[in-house]
Amino acid sequence: MPHPPLSPATDADLEVMREQLGRPMRGVVGIAARCVCGNPTVVATEPRLPDGTPFPTFYYLTHPGATAAMSALEATQVMPEFAALLADDAEVADAYAAAHEAYLSDRAVYGEVDEIAGISAGGMPTRVKCLHALAGHALAAGPGVNPIGDLALARGDWSPERCTCATPRSTV
């Protein structure tokens, strides 16, 4: 499965993400998903940051509305439900394992890092650990790639089809 295309991160994107996260971004290789207004929603980062730190989270959710929705969903204790789904539904478990492999493949394009070899994000391929990472992957890869990320996005109170940015900009 080919990795999703990334759009270049402009200076304006880097500034928006600095505002979104309250800090400058490191190791940006591109924007993996955007809000309907054009602002970054998911950034793709190098597997080894410029300071040498291994960074397994290739797809990093930056949009405040999306991150708040995933935090709120995690607070509802939905993760044990999603973990039970993995344990009880072989089709979902197989799709989640395939999502893990797709994630690793997407990241490998930007380099292999021994310290994080075989490690993707969000608990993949067997656990549900971080809905932020799983939703970020689902947004970057598109529907149908990460079943738990898709489920989290469907359950959350944020939608990638509706702008909630504090400062929307024209569609890129």
C-alpha positions as CSV (number, residue, x, y, z in Angstrom):
1,M,0.0,0.0,0.0
2,P,1.6,3.3,-1.0
3,H,1.9,6.0,1.7
4,P,-0.4,8.9,1.6
5,P,1.0,12.1,-0.1
6,L,2.2,14.8,2.2
7,S,1.8,18.5,1.4
8,P,4.9,20.7,2.1
9,A,4.8,22.5,5.4
10,T,5.0,26.2,4.7
11,D,6.2,28.9,7.1
12,A,2.5,29.7,7.7
13,D,1.8,26.0,8.5
14,L,4.7,25.9,11.0
15,E,3.4,29.1,12.7
16,V,-0.1,27.6,12.9
17,M,1.2,24.4,14.5
18,R,3.3,26.4,16.9
19,E,0.1,28.2,18.0
20,Q,-1.8,24.9,18.1
21,L,0.8,23.1,20.3
22,G,2.3,26.0,22.1
23,R,5.8,25.1,20.9
24,P,7.8,25.0,17.7
25,M,7.5,21.8,15.6
26,R,10.6,19.6,15.2
27,G,11.5,17.3,12.3
28,V,8.6,18.2,10.1
29,V,8.5,16.4,6.8
30,G,5.1,17.5,5.6
31,I,1.4,18.0,6.4
32,A,-0.5,14.7,6.3
33,A,-4.0,16.1,6.8
34,R,-5.6,19.5,6.8
35,C,-8.7,21.1,8.2
36,V,-11.2,22.1,5.6
37,C,-10.0,25.7,6.0
38,G,-6.4,24.7,5.1
39,N,-4.8,24.7,8.5
40,P,-2.7,21.6,9.5
41,T,-4.5,18.9,11.3
42,V,-1.9,16.1,11.2
43,V,1.9,16.7,10.8
44,A,4.3,14.0,9.6
45,T,7.6,14.0,11.5
46,E,11.0,12.5,10.9
47,P,11.6,9.2,12.7
48,R,14.7,10.7,14.2
49,L,14.3,14.3,15.4
50,P,17.1,16.8,14.6
51,D,18.5,16.5,18.1
52,G,19.0,12.7,17.5
53,T,15.9,11.6,19.5
54,P,14.1,8.6,18.0
55,F,10.5,9.6,17.4
56,P,8.0,6.8,16.5
57,T,5.0,9.1,16.1
58,F,5.2,9.7,12.4
59,Y,1.6,11.1,12.2
60,Y,1.1,13.7,15.0
61,L,-2.3,15.2,15.6
62,T,-2.0,19.0,16.0
63,H,-5.5,20.4,15.5
64,P,-6.8,21.6,18.9
65,G,-10.4,20.5,18.2
66,A,-9.3,17.0,17.2
67,T,-6.9,16.6,20.1
68,A,-9.6,17.8,22.6
69,A,-12.1,15.4,21.1
70,M,-9.7,12.5,21.5
71,S,-8.9,13.5,25.1
72,A,-12.6,13.7,25.9
73,L,-13.1,10.3,24.3
74,E,-10.3,8.8,26.3
75,A,-11.8,10.2,29.5
76,T,-15.0,8.3,28.8
77,Q,-13.1,5.0,29.3
78,V,-13.8,3.9,25.7
79,M,-10.3,2.4,25.3
80,P,-11.1,-0.8,27.1
81,E,-14.1,-1.2,24.8
82,F,-11.9,-0.7,21.7
83,A,-9.4,-3.2,23.2
84,A,-12.2,-5.7,23.7
85,L,-13.2,-5.2,20.1
86,L,-9.6,-6.1,19.0
87,A,-9.7,-9.2,21.2
88,D,-13.2,-10.3,20.0
89,D,-13.3,-9.4,16.3
90,A,-10.6,-11.1,14.2
91,E,-11.5,-8.9,11.2
92,V,-10.9,-5.7,13.2
93,A,-7.7,-7.2,14.7
94,D,-6.4,-8.1,11.2
95,A,-7.2,-4.6,9.9
96,Y,-5.5,-3.0,12.9
97,A,-2.4,-5.2,12.3
98,A,-2.4,-4.1,8.7
99,A,-2.7,-0.4,9.8
100,H,0.4,-1.0,11.9
101,E,2.3,-2.3,8.9
102,A,1.1,0.6,6.8
103,Y,2.2,3.1,9.4
104,L,5.7,1.6,9.6
105,S,5.9,1.6,5.8
106,D,4.9,5.3,5.6
107,R,7.5,6.2,8.2
108,A,10.3,4.1,6.6
109,V,10.3,6.4,3.6
110,Y,11.9,9.0,5.8
111,G,14.5,6.7,7.4
112,E,14.9,3.6,9.6
113,V,15.8,4.1,13.2
114,D,16.9,1.0,15.1
115,E,15.6,2.2,18.5
116,I,12.0,2.3,17.2
117,A,12.1,-0.6,14.7
118,G,8.8,-2.3,14.6
119,I,7.2,0.3,16.9
120,S,4.4,2.4,15.3
121,A,2.0,4.4,17.5
122,G,-1.1,4.3,19.6
123,G,-0.6,0.7,20.8
124,M,-0.7,-0.9,17.4
125,P,-0.7,-3.7,16.5
126,T,-2.3,-5.3,19.6
127,R,-3.3,-2.6,22.1
128,V,-5.2,0.6,22.2
129,K,-3.0,3.1,23.9
130,C,-3.5,6.6,22.4
131,L,-6.5,7.7,20.5
132,H,-4.7,10.9,19.4
133,A,-2.1,8.8,17.5
134,L,-4.7,6.5,16.0
135,A,-6.9,9.3,14.9
136,G,-3.9,11.1,13.4
137,H,-3.1,8.0,11.4
138,A,-6.7,7.6,10.3
139,L,-6.9,11.2,9.1
140,A,-3.5,10.9,7.3
141,A,-4.2,7.5,5.7
142,G,-7.9,8.1,5.0
143,P,-11.0,6.0,6.0
144,G,-10.7,2.3,6.0
145,V,-7.0,2.0,6.9
146,N,-7.0,2.2,10.7
147,P,-10.2,0.8,12.1
148,I,-9.7,2.0,15.7
149,G,-8.7,5.5,14.5
150,D,-11.8,5.6,12.3
151,L,-14.0,4.5,15.2
152,A,-12.4,7.1,17.5
153,L,-13.1,9.8,14.9
154,A,-16.6,8.6,14.4
155,R,-17.3,8.7,18.2
156,G,-15.6,12.0,18.9
157,D,-17.3,15.3,18.9
158,W,-15.0,16.8,16.3
159,S,-15.3,16.4,12.5
160,P,-12.6,16.9,9.9
161,E,-15.3,18.2,7.6
162,R,-16.2,21.2,9.9
163,C,-13.7,24.0,10.7
164,T,-13.3,24.8,14.4
165,C,-10.0,26.6,14.0
166,A,-9.5,29.8,16.0
167,T,-8.0,31.4,12.9
168,P,-9.3,29.7,9.8
169,R,-7.5,30.5,6.5
170,S,-8.5,30.0,3.0
171,T,-8.4,26.4,1.6
172,V,-5.0,25.4,0.4
